[in-house]
Amino acid sequence: MTVLFEAGYTLPGGDEPLTHARIAHANNWLAGGTVTASSTETGYFPAAPTTSLTYERWKPTAATGTWEYEHTASAECDYACLAAHNLGTSGSTIKAQYWDGAAWADLCAATAITDDSPIMIIFEPVTATRWRINITAGTDAPEIGVIKFGAALQMQQAIYGGHRPVTLARQTILRSNYSETGEFLGRTRQRTYLETSYSWTHLKADWVRTNWPPFQKAIEQDAFWIAWRPGDYGEVGFGHVETIPVPSNMGVKNYMQVEMTIRARGYD
């Protein structure tokens, strides 16, 4: 699980502290633009990362490649997110960039990726039309299934106690085989995924009414990224909810509470 920051990142005024979760979802990421890739291997698709499906991917024909997204108009973004990739396995170094009108400017320093877990790159808000991921692989050509740029939902409250970090929440469905006399004959691993919950209390009702409905609607159809304490831990989940989280009144002043459980994409 990986959180990367812009070099020299300074928390913008008015932003929530980096102990508060950042969430990238379909109603705050850019969509509807066009994609240009430096090259694409046969059987792969340059537009694949514009969806949240993980079984189709983009793969350049060389170890070095760029994937560019051009939006329909200028838009403000403060994150780039990636998922369903082999950047760790392929020994890749990446950086996110935007076109400043004259050249490509870095949104983070070139960073070696050490595993294949979801990535959230956090940077100070930038308004632009063109955004890209620049990759240099070390061993195998890189593959990426999902790439998004946007402006994150910043949760109003931090969480810590009782939370199971998604990196430790591995769930594996196993099928064991035994002989008639009880001898162990082997085991099949049918499915592996990550599952954990996030819970917030004492959220101001006005904040919930403004910010939660767009998130609820987004996750009915799409996966999303969540970095639960990006300033402290590099754990990022990319997954779905099976039940839409519904806030409720706490009965304490004007506060509400909400909890959600996500099933995140597993990786080895």
N, C-alpha and C positions, 0 to 999 in steps of 0.2 A: 504494500500500500504506500502510495507516494504523494506527498504534497511538496510542490516546488514554489519558490517565491522569486519575484523579480529582484534582480540585484539592487541592493540599497532600498528595498521596499519600506515605505512608511505608511502606516495605517491612515487612510484619509479621514479628515474631520467628519464626524457624524456617523462613521461606520461603527458597527458593533466590534467589541474586542475579539482577538483571534482565539480566545477560549470559547467563543460561540460558534456553533456549526455553520458551515457554508453549504448550500444546496444548489445544485445545477439541475434544472428540470426543463421540460419542453416549453413552458411558458416564459422562460427567461433566457433560453439560448436562441441564437440566430438560426433562421431556416428560410428556405425559399430562394437562396442565391445559387450561384454557379460554382463549379469545381474545376480546377486545373491541376493536373499532376505532372511532375517532371517526366514520368514514364509509368507504365503499368504492365505487369506480367500477364501473360495469357491466362485466362481463367479467373482473373481478379477484376475489380471494378473501381474506378476512381471515385464514383459517387457513393460507394458503399458506406463510408463513414458518416454520410449525412443522415442516415437512419439510425435507430437505436437497436437494430438487429445485429446480433453478434456472429452469425454464421457466414455472412458475406464480408469480404475484406478487400482492402487495397494493398497492393504489394508492388513496389518499384522493380524495375528490371536490374537495377544496380544496387550496390550497398549504400550509395548516397542518393537521397531523393528529397523532393519537397512536395507537399500537399497544400494547395491554396484554396481558400474559400473567399469568394467575392460576394458581398451582400448587395441587396437591391438599393440600399441607401446607406449613408453614414449611420453608425450605431455605436453606442458606448458599451464597452465590455470590460470586465475585471477578472475574467477567468478563461482558461482553456482547459478542456477535459478530454482525456483519452481512455479508451477501454477496449477489451478484447484484442490485445496485441501480444507480440512476442519480443518486445523491445529489450527485455532483460535477457532472454534466451539468446537473442542475436547480438548481444553486446553493443547495443545502440546508444548513441549520444544524441540528444534532441534539444531543440530550443523552439519556443514559440516566438512569432514575429508579427509585425503589422507594417503596412505600407504607409509611410508618413508623407507621401506626396512626391518624394524624391528618391527614397531608398528604403530598403527593408530595415526596420529598427527592432532590436531584441526586446522581448517581453520577459525573458529570463536568460541567464547564462547557459551556455552549452553544458548539459548535465548528463553524465553516464547513468543509465537506468539499470538497476540491479536485479529486478524481478519483473514478472509479467502482470502485476496487479494494476488496478485502475490508478490513473494519474489526475491530479488537479493542480494546475498552475495558477497561482494567484498573483495579480499585479495591480498597480494603481490604475484607476479608470482611464481608458484611452478611447477616443472617438475616431473611427476609421471605417473604411469600406472593405479593405482587403486584409485578410489574416492568413497566416500559414504556419505549418509545422515543418521544420527543417531537420532532417535525420541523416546521421552517418552511422552505419552498422559496422560491427567489427568482425563477425563471423558469417552469419547467414543474412540474406536480404530480409528487411523488416516487414511485418504485416500489421495492419491496424484495422479494427472493425468499426470503431466509433470515434468521431472527433467533433467536439462542439466548442464554440466560443459564445460568451454571453455575460450577463450581469447577475451575480449570485443572490439568492435569497439568504439573508443573514438572520439567524434566529435571535430572538430578543433575550434569550436566557441561556446560560451555559448548563451543561450536564456533566456529571462525573460519577457520583455514588450510585452503585447498582448497575451501571452500564457495562455490558460485555463488549469489549472491542471486537470489531468485525474480523480482525485477523485471527482471533482466538476462537471464533464461533463456527468452526468447521463442523458440518453435518455430513455424515456418510451413510448411505443406505447400502447394507451388506446382505449378501445371501450366502449362508454357510451350508456345506454339504457334509452329512454324516452317514456312516454305514449303519446297518441294522443293529450292530452291537455297540454303536456309539463312537466308532473311530472317526476322527476328523479327516475329511477327504478333500479339504480345500475350501476356498472362499472366493466369491466374485464381488467386486465392487461395482454396484449398479449405477450409482450417482453420487456426486460430491457437490456440495454447495455451502455457502456461508449464510447464516441466519442470526440476526440480532435485532434488538429493539432499542428505540430512542424515545425518551419520555421527557416532557416539559411541563412544568407547573408554573403558576403565577405569571402567565402571559397576559399582557393587558388586552382587554376585550377589543378595543379599537384596532390594535395591531393585528389581532387574529382575524377580524372581519375584513381587513384590508388585504392581508398577505396570504392567508391560508387558502381561500377558495381557488385562486389560480393554481396553486400547488396541487390541491385535491384533484382538479380537473386534468392537470397534466399527467398525473401518475395513474389515471384510469387506463391510459393507453401505452405510456412510455416508461422505460426505465429512467433512473436518475442517479446522480452522484451525490454523496454526502461525505463531507469531512467533519467529524464530530468536534474536534478541538484542533484546528489546523496549526495553531501557533505552538502547540505542545507535542502533538503526535502526528505522524505521517500516515495515519490510517484512513483510507478512502474506500467507501463501498460503492459499487455500481450494481443496481439491481431493481427489483420490483416489489410492490406490496401485493399481497393476496386479498387484503381487506383494506378499504379506504379509511384512513384515520379521520375520526370525527371529533372535533373539540367539544368540551362540555364546560359549563359554568362550575367553578369551584365552590361557590357560596361564600367566598371570601372577597369582600369589596367588589371590585370590577375585574376580577381575574378569571382566566380560563386555563384549562389543562388539556393536553393531547398526548397520545402515545401511538407509535406505529412500529410494526415489525416488518423488516425487509428480508427478502431472500436474494442474496447477492451472488454474483457469478463466482464460482470457485476457480481456482487455478493451482497448478503444481509447479 
